[in-house]
Amino acid sequence: MAIVAGRNAMTARRLVNFGCGTVFHAAWLNFDAWPTGPEIHCFDVRSPVPLPNGSVDMCYSSHLLEHLAPKDAERFLREQHRILKPGGVIRVAVPDLGTLCETFVDREARALAGDEQAVFELEYTYLEMFDQALRTTAGGDLYSCWLECPAEHRHFVESRAGDEYRATVARLAEPGTSARRKWRAVSPGRAWRFLCERGIEIVARLLLGRSGAAAVREGLYRQRGEIHRAMYDEVRLTRQLIAVGFREPVRMTATQSLLPGFKSYELDAVNGRVRKPDSLFMEAVA
């Protein structure tokens, strides 16, 4: 894989964004398993990172680590430690289990006291905790909740899901295709994979019957990378960063960073508005 350093108007720093999806900056090297454009390098973070030792100033990932099995997450963090320069910075954003648990306990108490608004918020928080780990189809019950969210609860959902929810609502407002089909654009790579998987399901049904085909379909889905395989609070993420060799882990806001000028790249916040308000932002030094 030929890696070309991205343009950086500030300095000659090398900055790497793993699992960037559609949120990236031209000054960075941007990696994703399913690239959405020519600016993004195709890369599975479960593989060795194709960069030399001590060559990077910052490694960044947002809502990626929780999709990896614990052993894969540890290897990925070690790879980032390897490629960072001494004094280089890792920045990790993950769903914040600590805040999520606090919200759950608060809404449960309010619901028990008769607060009807809190009943919805409690159920939504339950989905945040478990749906993406347990779902067997794309989007799961959380996405269905977004589609059917009553107007009086939209502010709460937006305060939790941020840009992802806002983008979904915007797509639903477009004329044409159904809500479910608007959930995501299908790239040629995804389309080809879908056709292959359908062929495998057909063979499984012929050999194993309906339940066998359903098991294959569920297994293939759960390997695509959408589900959560772990969750992190500040203590757990801090300990994991230290365990692989990082030092001085510190909690940040969406606009704070040890890297000068990080805010200007607008990866975690745009004009002060946080993209993913449910996030825990942590940084540490190599």
C-alpha positions as CSV (number, residue, x, y, z in Angstrom):
1,M,0.0,0.0,0.0
2,A,1.5,3.3,-1.0
3,I,1.0,5.9,1.7
4,V,1.3,9.6,0.8
5,A,1.4,12.2,3.5
6,G,-1.6,14.5,3.5
7,R,-1.3,18.2,3.1
8,N,-0.8,20.1,6.4
9,A,-0.8,23.9,6.2
10,M,0.4,24.3,9.8
11,T,3.5,22.1,10.0
12,A,5.1,19.0,8.6
13,R,3.3,16.9,11.2
14,R,2.1,13.4,10.2
15,L,-1.5,12.9,11.6
16,V,-3.4,9.7,11.1
17,N,-7.2,9.2,11.3
18,F,-8.3,5.5,11.7
19,G,-11.9,4.4,10.8
20,C,-12.6,7.9,9.5
21,G,-15.9,7.1,7.7
22,T,-17.1,10.3,6.2
23,V,-15.4,12.6,8.8
24,F,-11.9,13.3,7.7
25,H,-9.5,16.2,6.9
26,A,-7.1,16.5,3.9
27,A,-4.2,17.3,6.2
28,W,-4.4,13.8,7.7
29,L,-3.8,10.2,6.5
30,N,-7.3,8.8,6.5
31,F,-8.0,5.1,6.8
32,D,-11.2,3.1,6.7
33,A,-12.2,-0.5,6.0
34,W,-14.9,0.9,3.5
35,P,-13.4,4.0,1.9
36,T,-16.0,6.6,0.8
37,G,-13.6,8.4,-1.6
38,P,-10.1,8.5,-3.1
39,E,-8.8,10.6,-0.1
40,I,-9.2,7.5,2.1
41,H,-6.9,4.5,2.2
42,C,-8.6,1.1,2.6
43,F,-7.3,-0.6,5.8
44,D,-8.6,-3.0,8.4
45,V,-7.3,-1.9,11.8
46,R,-7.0,-5.5,12.9
47,S,-4.0,-5.7,10.6
48,P,-0.5,-4.2,11.2
49,V,-0.5,-0.5,10.4
50,P,1.5,0.2,7.2
51,L,3.6,3.0,8.7
52,P,7.2,3.0,10.1
53,N,8.0,3.0,13.8
54,G,8.1,6.5,15.4
55,S,6.8,8.3,12.3
56,V,3.5,9.8,13.5
57,D,2.6,12.8,15.6
58,M,-1.0,11.9,16.4
59,C,-3.2,8.9,16.0
60,Y,-6.9,9.5,16.2
61,S,-10.0,7.3,16.1
62,S,-13.6,8.0,16.9
63,H,-16.2,5.4,17.8
64,L,-14.0,2.6,16.5
65,L,-12.4,0.9,19.4
66,E,-15.7,-0.4,20.8
67,H,-16.2,-2.3,17.5
68,L,-13.1,-4.4,18.1
69,A,-12.9,-7.5,20.2
70,P,-10.7,-6.8,23.3
71,K,-7.6,-8.6,22.0
72,D,-7.9,-6.8,18.6
73,A,-8.4,-3.5,20.5
74,E,-5.2,-4.1,22.5
75,R,-3.2,-5.0,19.3
76,F,-4.6,-1.9,17.6
77,L,-3.5,0.4,20.5
78,R,-0.1,-1.2,20.5
79,E,0.3,-0.6,16.8
80,Q,-0.5,3.1,17.4
81,H,2.0,3.2,20.2
82,R,4.6,1.7,17.8
83,I,4.1,4.3,15.0
84,L,3.9,7.3,17.2
85,K,7.0,9.4,17.8
86,P,8.2,9.8,21.4
87,G,5.9,12.4,22.8
88,G,3.3,11.7,20.1
89,V,-0.3,11.7,21.1
90,I,-3.1,9.2,20.8
91,R,-6.6,10.5,20.8
92,V,-9.5,8.0,21.3
93,A,-13.2,8.8,21.3
94,V,-15.6,6.1,22.4
95,P,-19.2,6.0,23.6
96,D,-19.0,7.0,27.3
97,L,-20.3,4.1,29.4
98,G,-19.9,6.0,32.6
99,T,-22.1,8.9,31.6
100,L,-24.5,6.4,30.0
101,C,-24.9,4.5,33.3
102,E,-25.4,7.8,35.2
103,T,-28.2,8.8,32.7
104,F,-29.8,5.3,33.1
105,V,-29.9,5.5,37.0
106,D,-31.2,9.1,36.9
107,R,-34.0,8.3,34.4
108,E,-35.0,5.2,36.2
109,A,-35.4,7.1,39.5
110,R,-37.4,9.8,37.7
111,A,-39.6,7.2,35.9
112,L,-40.4,5.5,39.2
113,A,-41.4,8.8,40.5
114,G,-44.0,9.2,37.7
115,D,-42.1,11.3,35.2
116,E,-43.5,10.2,31.8
117,Q,-40.7,12.0,29.8
118,A,-38.2,10.0,31.8
119,V,-39.8,6.7,30.7
120,F,-38.9,7.2,27.1
121,E,-35.4,8.5,28.0
122,L,-34.9,5.4,30.1
123,E,-35.9,3.1,27.3
124,Y,-33.7,5.0,24.8
125,T,-30.7,4.7,27.2
126,Y,-31.3,1.0,27.5
127,L,-31.1,0.8,23.7
128,E,-27.8,2.8,23.7
129,M,-26.4,0.3,26.2
130,F,-27.4,-2.9,24.6
131,D,-28.9,-2.7,21.1
132,Q,-25.7,-2.3,19.1
133,A,-24.2,-5.3,20.9
134,L,-27.2,-7.5,20.5
135,R,-28.8,-6.5,17.2
136,T,-29.0,-9.0,14.4
137,T,-29.9,-6.6,11.5
138,A,-28.5,-3.3,10.4
139,G,-29.6,-0.4,12.4
140,G,-31.4,-2.5,15.0
141,D,-34.0,-1.2,17.3
142,L,-32.1,2.0,17.9
143,Y,-32.6,3.1,14.3
144,S,-36.2,2.2,14.5
145,C,-36.5,4.4,17.6
146,W,-35.0,7.3,15.5
147,L,-37.5,6.8,12.7
148,E,-40.5,6.7,15.1
149,C,-39.3,9.3,17.7
150,P,-42.1,11.5,18.9
151,A,-41.5,15.2,18.4
152,E,-41.3,15.9,22.2
153,H,-38.4,13.5,22.6
154,R,-36.3,14.5,19.6
155,H,-34.2,17.0,21.6
156,F,-33.1,14.3,24.0
157,V,-32.2,11.9,21.1
158,E,-30.3,14.7,19.4
159,S,-28.4,15.5,22.6
160,R,-27.2,11.9,22.7
161,A,-26.7,11.0,19.0
162,G,-25.7,14.4,17.6
163,D,-24.8,14.6,13.9
164,E,-25.7,11.0,13.2
165,Y,-29.3,11.6,14.2
166,R,-29.4,15.0,12.5
167,A,-28.2,13.5,9.3
168,T,-30.7,10.7,9.5
169,V,-33.6,13.1,10.0
170,A,-32.3,15.1,7.0
171,R,-32.2,12.0,4.8
172,L,-35.8,11.1,5.9
173,A,-36.9,14.5,4.6
174,E,-35.6,13.8,1.1
175,P,-38.2,12.7,-1.5
176,G,-38.0,9.2,-3.0
177,T,-36.6,6.1,-1.4
178,S,-37.9,4.6,1.8
179,A,-36.6,5.5,5.2
180,R,-34.8,2.2,5.7
181,R,-33.0,2.5,2.3
182,K,-32.0,6.0,3.2
183,W,-30.1,4.8,6.2
184,R,-26.9,4.4,4.3
185,A,-25.6,4.7,0.7
186,V,-24.4,1.4,-0.8
187,S,-21.0,1.4,-2.3
188,P,-19.9,-1.0,-5.1
189,G,-17.9,-2.9,-2.5
190,R,-20.8,-3.3,-0.2
191,A,-23.1,-4.3,-3.1
192,W,-20.7,-7.1,-4.2
193,R,-20.4,-8.3,-0.6
194,F,-24.2,-8.4,-0.4
195,L,-24.5,-10.5,-3.5
196,C,-21.8,-13.0,-2.2
197,E,-23.5,-13.2,1.1
198,R,-26.9,-13.8,-0.5
199,G,-25.3,-16.7,-2.5
200,I,-24.0,-18.2,0.7
201,E,-27.4,-17.9,2.4
202,I,-29.0,-19.7,-0.5
203,V,-26.5,-22.6,-0.2
204,A,-27.0,-22.7,3.6
205,R,-30.7,-22.9,3.2
206,L,-30.4,-25.8,0.7
207,L,-28.1,-27.7,3.0
208,L,-29.3,-26.7,6.5
209,G,-32.8,-25.5,6.1
210,R,-34.4,-22.2,7.1
211,S,-32.9,-22.0,10.6
212,G,-29.4,-22.7,9.2
213,A,-29.7,-20.0,6.6
214,A,-30.9,-17.6,9.4
215,A,-27.8,-18.5,11.5
216,V,-25.5,-17.9,8.6
217,R,-27.2,-14.6,7.8
218,E,-26.9,-13.4,11.4
219,G,-23.2,-14.6,11.7
220,L,-22.3,-12.7,8.5
221,Y,-24.0,-9.6,9.7
222,R,-22.3,-9.6,13.1
223,Q,-18.8,-9.8,11.4
224,R,-19.4,-6.7,9.3
225,G,-18.2,-4.3,12.0
226,E,-21.4,-2.6,13.0
227,I,-21.9,-4.2,16.4
228,H,-20.2,-3.2,19.6
229,R,-17.9,-5.8,21.1
230,A,-16.8,-3.8,24.2
231,M,-17.7,-0.6,26.1
232,Y,-15.4,1.8,27.9
233,D,-15.6,4.2,30.8
234,E,-12.8,6.6,31.8
235,V,-11.2,4.1,34.2
236,R,-11.2,1.1,31.8
237,L,-9.8,3.1,28.9
238,T,-7.2,4.8,31.0
239,R,-5.9,1.4,32.3
240,Q,-5.9,0.0,28.8
241,L,-3.8,2.9,27.4
242,I,-1.3,2.5,30.2
243,A,-1.2,-1.3,29.8
244,V,0.1,-0.9,26.2
245,G,2.7,1.7,27.1
246,F,1.1,5.1,26.9
247,R,1.6,7.6,29.7
248,E,-0.3,10.5,31.2
249,P,-3.8,9.6,30.0
250,V,-6.2,12.5,30.4
251,R,-9.8,13.2,29.7
252,M,-10.5,15.9,27.1
253,T,-13.5,17.7,25.7
254,A,-14.4,17.7,22.0
255,T,-12.3,20.8,21.4
256,Q,-9.4,20.3,23.9
257,S,-6.3,18.5,22.8
258,L,-2.6,18.1,23.5
259,L,-2.0,18.7,19.8
260,P,-1.9,22.4,19.0
261,G,-4.5,23.3,16.4
262,F,-6.5,20.1,16.7
263,K,-9.8,22.0,17.0
264,S,-9.3,23.5,13.6
265,Y,-9.6,20.1,11.9
266,E,-13.2,19.9,13.1
267,L,-13.1,16.1,13.6
268,D,-14.9,16.1,17.0
269,A,-16.7,19.5,16.9
270,V,-17.8,21.9,14.1
271,N,-18.3,25.5,15.2
272,G,-18.3,24.4,18.8
273,R,-21.1,21.8,18.2
274,V,-20.0,18.3,19.2
275,R,-20.5,15.7,16.5
276,K,-21.0,12.8,18.9
277,P,-22.2,14.1,22.3
278,D,-22.3,10.7,23.8
279,S,-18.5,10.4,23.6
280,L,-15.6,10.0,26.0
281,F,-12.5,11.8,24.7
282,M,-9.2,10.5,26.0
283,E,-5.6,11.4,25.0
284,A,-2.3,9.9,26.1
285,V,1.4,10.3,25.2
286,A,3.7,7.8,23.7
